[in-house]
Amino acid sequence: MMKINSFLKIFDRELIEILALNAAGIAFLLVHFYAYSVEKALLVSPVISVSVFLGLIGVAQLLSKAFDLIEKGSSLLRS
């Protein structure tokens, strides 16, 4: 839970919403123009929106782990 809270502190909630809505809008347009189907586009766009949000959380966790490893390595070099 701490990782998600730190993620939300790093990125504004508005930025996350904008990214998720843009991803949903882009997915809607791509599916609509490719498949010529509004129904398919309406089904796919929320999935893309959620996957972008979860992807951002995953990237934040990976960066957090990487920075923890760098911090541990630098503390070992100091001692």
N, C-alpha and C positions, 0 to 999 in steps of 0.2 A: 504494500500500500504506500510505503514511503516513496518508491520509485514513481508511482503515478502522481503523487502529490508534488514531487520535485519536477516532474514533467509539466504539470499544470502551472507551476511557478515560473518555469523557463519560458513557456509559450503562453501568450494570452489566450483566454477562452475564445475571444472573438476571432483570433487568427486561426484557431483550430476549427471553428465553425465555418469560417470562410473557405479554408482548404477543403473541408469535407463537402460543403455545398458546391464548390467549384468542381470537385471530382465527380459528384453526383450529376451535375449539369453536363459535364463533358461526356460522361458515360451515357446519359440519356440521349444526347445528340448523336453520338457515334452509333449507338444501337438503332436509333430511329432512322438515321440515314442509310445505314448498312442493311438492316433487315426490313425497313419500311413498315415497322410495327410499333405502335405506341405501347401496346400491352407488354411486349418484351422489354422495351425501354423502361417502363415503369417498374418492372420486376428487377432489372439489373442495377438501376441507379442507386437504390438504397444499399445494396450489397457492396457496391464500389465505395460508397460514402463510409460505411462502417469499416471496410478493409483499409481505407486510407487512415482513418482515425487509429485503428489498432496498429497499423504499420508505424505511425508516428510514435506511439507508445513503445513499440519494440525498438525503434531506433534510439529513443531516449534511454531505454534500459541498457542497450549495448554500449552507448557512449558513457553511461554511468559506470558500467563495469570496466570499460577501458581506462577511464580516468582513475578508478580505484586501483587498478593494476599499476598504472604509471606512478601514482602517489606512493604505493607500497614499495615500488622499485626505487624511487628517489629517496625514500626514508631509509632503505637498506644501504644505499650508497653513502648516505650521510653518516651512518654509524660505523 
